[in-house]
Amino acid sequence: MSGLPAAAPEPPWEARTGAPERAAVPVSVAAGTLELASVQVLRAISAIAITILHVAQSAGVFVGRPGEAPYPWLKFLPWDASVDIFFVISGFVMVYASSRLFARPGAVRLFAGRRLARIVPLYWAATTLVLLVALASPAMLSEPLGGGIAYILASYFFIPWQRPDGFIQPIFRLGWTLNYELLFYTTFALFVGLRRGRAVAGVSAVMIALAGAGLALRPDNPQLRFWTDPIILEFAAGMLVAQLLLADVRLRSSACIALAVLGVAMLFVEGRADGPWRLLTYGVPATLFLAAGTLGRPGGRPPSRTMRLGILLGDASYAIYLVHPFPMRAFAVLWARLHWTGMSGILCYIAATVLFACAVAVFVHLRIEMPLTRWVRRRIAV
């Protein structure tokens, strides 16, 4: 997947109460515990890391290397691992948030409807905006779109499509991760009508079978090659962590710290980050971070201001992911006109752009994404 934008989808949460979807995490925090708030914070960190990665890459234009971070030390952190963290969290979220939905009458319809209401509107809006920009002013895009009507339709309906340059990406390039999310959601929907243990086993078996087929057959077809990439096993890893939490498996604080430290150490081990190797270099550390954040013994202290900010940014992580390319592009044009492109100027560009992008995304999350999601859910009665 090298060369693809990092992502994530935001792995959407399913509110247990059936109220408009936000997150099980804020629900638990409101109830006076921080049991799962760390998941929201982890999502926030991942979304911001993705934003930093793309902003740093956009800053390369100021030193004559478009698409490349201007200074080697900006590449030191494994920013791409944020994608894997999101996928692991997504697997966790679907099991944990659906704990009262498994084996319930109408579970398939409810699950599928809520998933689509959660991710489709904002993604379609972002895709349409990119398409309009491409039609009105192609020079505003970093790369030409290519493709035709089939490519456009595939982009809207989450079907992997190979572009003329060889990359399997939709019109809105960040949407490649959502294509994986839809594969996972579709598989999950097939089993959500079963009891939780059987459903998790069924989904995991499908993910393992697909990844195994991809490794054994090496398909040439772009869709099959995409859908059988071993990265899909990260969803199964997240589901396993959720199963442990729901079984009330708890770890001492020292064990959680050890898992987190081990995860950080693994991220900095030099190695390949593509194909099955990505599971080891990024997928395992992502799973360790999630386990460290969720399997600790619950506390009862109210969240601090910093934690509340992290929770808010975690809620808005889907918007951060989808929205940040637009203010990033605007800031790049502004900075080029300012001619402040020395090291200090570039670092200020990165910091200012990331902060502004997060602020815009929070506004979009609160004023557009959430009301739109509620509206769609009312319209389809889920």
Order of alpha helices (4+ residues) and beta strands (2+ residues): alpha-alpha-alpha-alpha-alpha-alpha-alpha-alpha-alpha-alpha-alpha-alpha-alpha-alpha-alpha-alpha
